[in-house]
Amino acid sequence: MWESEHGPRGGDELNLLEPGRNYGWGVITHGMQDGVTKTAQEGMEQPVVHWTPAIGPSSIVFYSGDRYRGWKNNLFVCGLGGQQLRRLEIATDRVTDQEPVLTQSGRVRDLVIGPDGYFYVALQFPGAKLSDSTQGVVVRLIPVP
């Protein structure tokens, strides 16, 4: 099971969770957290990927369809603070490559795969503050032929 972790002031993580493992929350971090100064400790797992500066991960989705050539079995990570949608290529238990798919479209709040096999992305308009009402749009991503 894969999970994203919104780290403390940076150090956002992608982890591959396994039973009985300790992922170090509150003890180690690649971000900045009061009272936490270590990035590693024996008996604690390192993230598969960490993002500093933070991207503010929200939802993650594995793509298993055929609508987007070359993206089958890739993991997609929504970024709130980073205002991006990232595509990650994964081989077994590691990320071999990653790239931003959407940038400068606002905060990427959520991503789902519709029954038609296309991505539907919930975006908050660029420039909105967290205290503002969350005006935005849901867009469908259509691949360019």
HUDA-V278496 format. One record per pair of residues at least 12 apart in sequence whose C-alpha atoms are under 10 Angstrom apart, sorted by the first residue. I is the first residue (numbers start at 0). GAP is how many residues later the second one is. Records with the same first field share a line. If there is no record, write none. Layout:
# HUDA-V278496
I->GAP + GAP
This chain:
# HUDA-V278496
0->14 + 15 + 16 + 17 + 18
1->12 + 13 + 14 + 15 + 16 + 46 + 58 + 59 + 60 + 73 + 91
2->12 + 13 + 14 + 54 + 55 + 56 + 57 + 58 + 74
3->12 + 43 + 45 + 46 + 52 + 53 + 54 + 55 + 56 + 73 + 74
4->20 + 42 + 45 + 51 + 52 + 53 + 54
5->25 + 44 + 45 + 48 + 49 + 50 + 51 + 52 + 73 + 74 + 75
6->18 + 19 + 22 + 23 + 24 + 25 + 26 + 43 + 44 + 45 + 47 + 48 + 49 + 50
7->17 + 18 + 21 + 22 + 23 + 24 + 25 + 26 + 46 + 48
8->20 + 21 + 22 + 23 + 24 + 43 + 44 + 45 + 47
9->19 + 20 + 21 + 22 + 23 + 40 + 41 + 42 + 43 + 44 + 45 + 46
10->18 + 19 + 20 + 21 + 22 + 28 + 36 + 38 + 39 + 40 + 41 + 42 + 43 + 44 + 45
11->17 + 18 + 19 + 35 + 37 + 38 + 39 + 40 + 41 + 42 + 43 + 44 + 45
12->16 + 17 + 18 + 33 + 34 + 35 + 36 + 37 + 38 + 39 + 41 + 42 + 43 + 44
13->32 + 33 + 34 + 35 + 36 + 37 + 43 + 46 + 63 + 81
14->30 + 31 + 32 + 33 + 34 + 35 + 78 + 79
15->29 + 30 + 31 + 32 + 33 + 77 + 78
16->28 + 30
20->22 + 23 + 24
21->21 + 22 + 23 + 24
22->17 + 20 + 21 + 22 + 23 + 24
23->14 + 15 + 16 + 17 + 18 + 19 + 20 + 21 + 22 + 23
24->19
26->12 + 13 + 14 + 17
27->12 + 13 + 16 + 17 + 18
28->17 + 18 + 21
29->16 + 17 + 20 + 21 + 22 + 23
30->19 + 20 + 21 + 22 + 23
46->47
47->45 + 46 + 47
48->45 + 46
50->31
52->28 + 29
53->25 + 26 + 27 + 28
54->22 + 23 + 24 + 25 + 26 + 27 + 28 + 29 + 30 + 31 + 52 + 53
55->21 + 22 + 23 + 24 + 25 + 26 + 27 + 28 + 51 + 52 + 53
56->20 + 21 + 22 + 23 + 24 + 25 + 26 + 27 + 28 + 29 + 51 + 52 + 53
57->19 + 20 + 21 + 22 + 23 + 49 + 50 + 51 + 52 + 53
58->17 + 18 + 19 + 20 + 21 + 49 + 50 + 51 + 52 + 53
59->15 + 16 + 17 + 18 + 19 + 25 + 26 + 27 + 50 + 51 + 52
60->12 + 13 + 14 + 15 + 16 + 17 + 26 + 49 + 50 + 51 + 52 + 58
61->12 + 13 + 14 + 15 + 25 + 26 + 50 + 51
62->12 + 13 + 24 + 49 + 50 + 54 + 55 + 56
63->49 + 53
64->48 + 51 + 52 + 53
65->51 + 52
66->49 + 50 + 51 + 52 + 74 + 75 + 76
67->49 + 50 + 51 + 73 + 74 + 75 + 76 + 77
68->74 + 75 + 76
69->19
70->16 + 17 + 18
71->17
72->15 + 16 + 17 + 18
73->13 + 14 + 15 + 16 + 17 + 21 + 23 + 24
74->12 + 13 + 14 + 15 + 20 + 23
75->12 + 13 + 22 + 23 + 24 + 25 + 35
76->23 + 24 + 31 + 32 + 33 + 34
77->22 + 24 + 29 + 30 + 31 + 32 + 33 + 43 + 44 + 45
78->21 + 23 + 24 + 27 + 28 + 29 + 30 + 31
79->26 + 27 + 28 + 29 + 30 + 43 + 44
80->25 + 26 + 27 + 28
81->18 + 21 + 22 + 24 + 25 + 26
82->17 + 19 + 20 + 21 + 22 + 23 + 24 + 25 + 26 + 40 + 41 + 42 + 43
83->15 + 16 + 17 + 18 + 19 + 20 + 21 + 22 + 23 + 24 + 25 + 39
84->14 + 15 + 16 + 17 + 18 + 20 + 22 + 23 + 24 + 25 + 26 + 36
85->12 + 13 + 14 + 15 + 16 + 17 + 22
86->12 + 13 + 14 + 15
87->12 + 13
101->19 + 39
103->21 + 22 + 23
104->18 + 19 + 20 + 21 + 22 + 31
105->16 + 17 + 18 + 19 + 20 + 21 + 22 + 30 + 31
106->15 + 16 + 17 + 18 + 19 + 20 + 21 + 27 + 29
107->13 + 14 + 15 + 16 + 17 + 18 + 28 + 30
108->12 + 13 + 14 + 15 + 27 + 29
109->12 + 13 + 14 + 28
110->12 + 27 + 28 + 29
111->28
112->27
113->26
117->22 + 23 + 24 + 25
118->19 + 20 + 21 + 22 + 23 + 24
119->18 + 19 + 20 + 21 + 22
120->16 + 17 + 18 + 19 + 20
121->14 + 15 + 16 + 17 + 18
122->12 + 13 + 14 + 15 + 16
123->12 + 13 + 14
124->12
